[in-house]
Each structure stands twice: as C-alpha cells, then as structure tokens.
Amino acid sequence: MTSTEIPIRIHDLEDSRIDAYRDVRERDLVGRKGFIAEGRVVIEPLLASRRFRPLSLLVLENRLAGLAPLLARVPAGVPTYLADRATFDGIAGFSVHRGLLAHGEALADPDEALRLPAIAAAGGTVVVAVGIANHDNIGAIFRNAAAFGADAVLIDETSCDPLYRKAIRVSAGSVFTVPYERVGAADDALARLLDAGFRCLALSPGAAAGLAPLDQPGPAALFLGAEGPGLPAELAARMSAIRIPMVPGFDSINVATAAAVALHRLYSRRPPAD
C-alpha cells in the first residue's frame, strides 16, 4: 500500500507534530522513542524493511518533486511534513543537507533471539561485535555485513546502539536489512554459536594464522573487538585466532575495514551466483 497523503506544511518551529525531529543531535544523546533516519539512501531500505517502519517523514520543500517516487512508497496513514529551509533546519537544530528525515520504530524486537541453528545448517556467516563503542564503526560493520552476505550480526552489551542516527547513516540503511540481536556478555554469544555448530574465529592482529582458516567449509562466526584493546584475551583463547597479513611493523587497520577484508574472504568461498 502506498501513501496518498497530501504533505502537511509546517511553519511553526514549536508545532507539536514534529516533536520527534526537534534538536536532533541533542536528542541523539539523551534518547527518544524510536529512531531518526537521514537521507534517501537510508530511508529506502527502511521503507522496504519488515522489521522496522516509518512513523512520519520531514521533507525540505525544494526536494519534494525529486523525492516523489520514494514518497509514493510511504505506507498510507504515515504523515509527510514539509518545511522550507529555515524552518527545517530550525526544527532539526542544524543544517540537514540531505533535506529528508524519517522518524521510525521497530516492528520486530531487534533483541529477539536469532535462529542460529538454521543459519548454521545453511552454512551461513554471523558477525559478532564485542565492545564496538564507535557509531561509525558499528554502522560500517553492518554495511560490510550486508555487502558480503552475512546472515546476522550479534552485538554484545558493551557495544553501541546500531539505531543511533549516525550509525544508521554510515550503514547506508543496512541496519534495517541485516538481522541482528543484542546479546549480553560476549561469552554467552560464543557459547550459543558453538552449540549451534559455528566455527568461531577471533580477528586479531597478533594472531599467528592468516586468513586461510576462513576458506574452510561450514558456518563461521567472525568476532570483532574494539580498536586498541581488541577482543578480551580469555574470550579469544576459546576460539581460532586469525589475522590479516600486512606490512611488517604496521600495527593494525580500522576494525570495520578488517571486517570487510575477512567477510570478503568468506563471501569468496561461495559458489558463483546464478
């Protein structure tokens, strides 16, 4: 079903209908009900998602015509608010260059337990984020997971929220398409994955083995730690550790970049698509 709603023009910065969009950056820090998605690239997968939905959109008036195909896909009953540049930026509290925001919420609980045995039976891939506190990194990890066909992401209790606006933007909306679950301790995630039949691999620059273990058949779970401290030593010791070969003397690369390299290696072992 597509929206046939006439855009609602907003003139008053204090209009209660656009409260969700007020002072976006400040609300990012203190929290809000739902989340804010920014830009067409992000909102397109939101509209296609079965786990999330938009509650409303805020559109810059001079972008309205160009966004017509996207707005036609907005579900009926979801309001689209329209504002000029001064009003739009005054509501958001900063200049939103993309001229498009959406307020959304989860339909399915992102913390709902994933069916890990089914993913393992299909020879799938799971990414596990441990202590990833940087929103750019968590967003980029999701984007890489989507690009290289990972089936799910597990996020431990010490990692940041993938529904933070910046994480959503960096992910290019892939947080709406890649199934994920917030878990408790990373030890619990490891136990669940081992029980489900996954080979669990710790990505660490200090590991002795290169990436060859990624070429083995069967389901694989790739554990990623925070930049600097990496994965806890006692956790990494319970699985196979691998590293990305690089120039001698160079310490490491960004965790999201490392994830991309390893996930591409896992993706490359799959049979060619039809």
Order of alpha helices (4+ residues) and beta strands (2+ residues): beta-alpha-beta-alpha-beta-alpha-beta-alpha-beta-alpha-beta-alpha-beta-alpha-beta-alpha-beta-beta-alpha-beta-alpha
